[in-house]
Amino acid sequence: MMRLTRNQLLVILGTILVLLAVSLWIVRPILGGRRKLAVKIEQSEKRLQELISLERLYQEMKTESGRIESNLSQRPNDFTLFAFLEGLAGRDGIKGQIEFMRPSVKQLSDKHQEEQVEMRFKAVSLERLIPYLYHLETAPEQVRIRRLTIRPQQRNPSELEVSLLVVTRKLSGAVQAVGSKEA
């Protein structure tokens, strides 16, 4: 068995301390940094995928907005939602059941307005209401039903009371005065 001298022990001990110091202050931080970097890269890749998805959605919405804007610009300048709804009711044979129509216009931006008409029908049959609602929803004039309430009349359950809020967008120009019909 070999005995080590004091100098040899100090060299061995110093080497061990240097190796521990290198391990604690250089190797471990580098390995820990790599792990953190790998996690950050993974998070960044997820964010990138989300951004790509959002960009796709934005492009689809931009295309749809352009299509809607094109349809709105092709609509006659004298188009009013009030007159459109009243004319459609006459065409579908329920103009006589209109209890009231309340139009309003809200400025959405410098370029767009939202025109809406709240209307109520009394004593309308389901057979006459369905074509009217269908023609509203499929109209090329970009008209949409925002709210619809249908209740049977208390006196005659086969006839309905219908309240609806119809909206459309308009390209801002001169704000047009819109009439009201009270029955």
C-alpha positions as CSV (number, residue, x, y, z in Angstrom):
1,M,0.0,0.0,0.0
2,M,1.3,3.4,-0.9
3,R,1.1,6.3,1.4
4,L,0.6,9.7,0.0
5,T,2.6,12.7,1.0
6,R,1.1,15.9,2.3
7,N,1.7,17.7,-1.0
8,Q,0.1,14.9,-3.0
9,L,-3.0,15.0,-0.8
10,L,-3.2,18.8,-1.2
11,V,-3.0,18.4,-5.0
12,I,-5.6,15.7,-5.0
13,L,-7.9,17.8,-2.7
14,G,-7.3,20.9,-4.8
15,T,-8.1,19.0,-8.0
16,I,-11.3,17.7,-6.4
17,L,-12.3,21.3,-5.3
18,V,-11.5,22.7,-8.8
19,L,-13.6,19.9,-10.4
20,L,-16.5,20.6,-8.0
21,A,-16.3,24.4,-8.6
22,V,-16.2,23.8,-12.4
23,S,-19.2,21.5,-12.1
24,L,-21.2,23.9,-9.8
25,W,-20.4,27.2,-11.5
26,I,-19.9,26.3,-15.2
27,V,-21.3,22.9,-16.2
28,R,-24.6,22.9,-14.3
29,P,-25.5,26.5,-15.3
30,I,-24.8,25.6,-18.9
31,L,-27.0,22.4,-18.7
32,G,-29.7,24.3,-16.8
33,G,-29.6,27.1,-19.4
34,R,-30.0,24.5,-22.2
35,R,-33.1,23.1,-20.5
36,K,-34.6,26.6,-20.0
37,L,-33.7,27.4,-23.6
38,A,-35.4,24.2,-24.8
39,V,-38.6,25.2,-22.9
40,K,-38.5,28.7,-24.3
41,I,-38.1,27.4,-27.8
42,E,-41.1,25.1,-27.3
43,Q,-43.2,27.9,-26.0
44,S,-42.1,30.2,-28.9
45,E,-43.0,27.5,-31.4
46,K,-46.5,27.2,-29.8
47,R,-46.9,31.0,-30.0
48,L,-45.7,31.0,-33.6
49,Q,-48.4,28.4,-34.5
50,E,-51.0,30.5,-32.7
51,L,-49.9,33.6,-34.7
52,I,-50.1,31.6,-38.0
53,S,-53.6,30.5,-37.1
54,L,-54.6,34.0,-36.2
55,E,-53.1,35.3,-39.4
56,R,-55.2,32.8,-41.4
57,L,-58.3,33.8,-39.5
58,Y,-57.5,37.5,-40.1
59,Q,-57.1,36.9,-43.8
60,E,-60.4,35.0,-44.0
61,M,-62.1,37.9,-42.1
62,K,-60.5,40.5,-44.3
63,T,-61.7,38.6,-47.4
64,E,-65.2,38.3,-45.9
65,S,-65.2,42.0,-45.0
66,G,-64.2,42.9,-48.5
67,R,-67.0,40.8,-49.9
68,I,-69.5,42.5,-47.6
69,E,-68.2,45.9,-48.4
70,S,-68.5,45.1,-52.1
71,N,-72.1,44.0,-51.6
72,L,-72.9,47.1,-49.6
73,S,-71.4,49.4,-52.2
74,Q,-73.5,47.7,-54.9
75,R,-76.7,48.3,-53.0
76,P,-78.8,51.2,-54.2
77,N,-77.9,54.6,-52.5
78,D,-81.5,55.1,-51.6
79,F,-81.8,51.7,-49.7
80,T,-83.3,52.0,-46.3
81,L,-83.9,49.0,-44.0
82,F,-87.3,50.4,-43.0
83,A,-88.6,50.5,-46.6
84,F,-87.0,47.1,-47.4
85,L,-88.7,45.4,-44.4
86,E,-92.1,47.1,-45.2
87,G,-91.9,46.1,-48.9
88,L,-90.9,42.5,-48.0
89,A,-93.8,42.3,-45.6
90,G,-96.2,43.5,-48.3
91,R,-94.8,41.0,-50.7
92,D,-95.2,38.1,-48.2
93,G,-98.7,39.2,-47.2
94,I,-98.1,40.2,-43.6
95,K,-97.9,44.0,-43.9
96,G,-101.4,44.3,-42.3
97,Q,-100.1,42.5,-39.2
98,I,-97.3,45.1,-38.5
99,E,-98.1,46.6,-35.1
100,F,-95.1,49.0,-35.2
101,M,-91.6,49.6,-36.7
102,R,-88.9,51.6,-34.9
103,P,-85.9,52.5,-37.0
104,S,-82.5,53.7,-35.6
105,V,-79.0,54.3,-37.0
106,K,-75.8,53.9,-35.0
107,Q,-72.4,55.2,-36.2
108,L,-69.9,52.3,-36.0
109,S,-66.9,53.9,-37.5
110,D,-66.0,56.7,-39.9
111,K,-66.9,54.4,-42.7
112,H,-69.8,52.3,-41.4
113,Q,-73.2,52.7,-39.8
114,E,-75.5,50.1,-38.4
115,E,-79.1,50.6,-39.4
116,Q,-81.6,48.6,-37.3
117,V,-85.4,48.3,-37.2
118,E,-87.3,46.9,-34.3
119,M,-90.7,45.6,-35.4
120,R,-93.6,43.7,-34.0
121,F,-96.3,41.7,-35.7
122,K,-99.7,40.9,-34.2
123,A,-101.9,37.9,-35.2
124,V,-99.6,36.5,-37.9
125,S,-99.8,32.8,-38.8
126,L,-96.7,30.6,-38.8
127,E,-97.3,29.8,-42.5
128,R,-96.9,33.5,-43.4
129,L,-94.1,34.2,-41.0
130,I,-91.7,31.5,-42.2
131,P,-91.4,32.8,-45.8
132,Y,-90.9,36.4,-44.5
133,L,-88.1,35.3,-42.1
134,Y,-86.5,33.2,-44.9
135,H,-86.6,36.1,-47.4
136,L,-85.0,38.3,-44.7
137,E,-82.1,35.9,-44.0
138,T,-81.4,35.1,-47.7
139,A,-81.7,38.7,-49.0
140,P,-78.7,39.9,-50.9
141,E,-78.9,43.2,-49.2
142,Q,-76.9,41.9,-46.2
143,V,-79.8,42.0,-43.8
144,R,-79.7,39.9,-40.6
145,I,-82.1,39.2,-37.7
146,R,-80.3,40.0,-34.5
147,R,-83.2,39.1,-32.1
148,L,-86.4,37.2,-32.6
149,T,-89.2,36.5,-30.1
150,I,-92.3,34.4,-31.1
151,R,-95.2,33.9,-28.7
152,P,-98.7,32.5,-29.3
153,Q,-101.5,35.1,-28.8
154,Q,-103.4,34.7,-25.6
155,R,-106.8,34.9,-27.3
156,N,-105.9,32.7,-30.3
157,P,-102.9,30.4,-29.9
158,S,-102.8,29.6,-33.6
159,E,-101.8,33.2,-34.3
160,L,-98.5,34.6,-33.2
161,E,-97.0,37.8,-31.7
162,V,-93.6,38.3,-33.2
163,S,-91.0,40.8,-32.2
164,L,-87.8,41.1,-34.1
165,L,-84.7,43.3,-34.4
166,V,-83.3,43.4,-37.9
167,V,-80.0,45.0,-38.7
168,T,-77.8,45.9,-41.7
169,R,-74.7,47.8,-42.2
170,K,-74.4,50.9,-44.4
171,L,-71.4,52.7,-45.8
172,S,-71.4,56.1,-44.2
173,G,-72.4,58.9,-46.4
174,A,-75.1,61.4,-45.6
175,V,-77.1,60.1,-42.6
176,Q,-80.5,59.6,-44.0
177,A,-83.6,60.5,-42.0
178,V,-85.7,57.4,-41.5
179,G,-89.5,57.4,-40.9
180,S,-91.5,55.4,-38.4
181,K,-94.7,53.6,-38.7
182,E,-97.0,53.3,-35.6
183,A,-100.1,51.2,-36.0
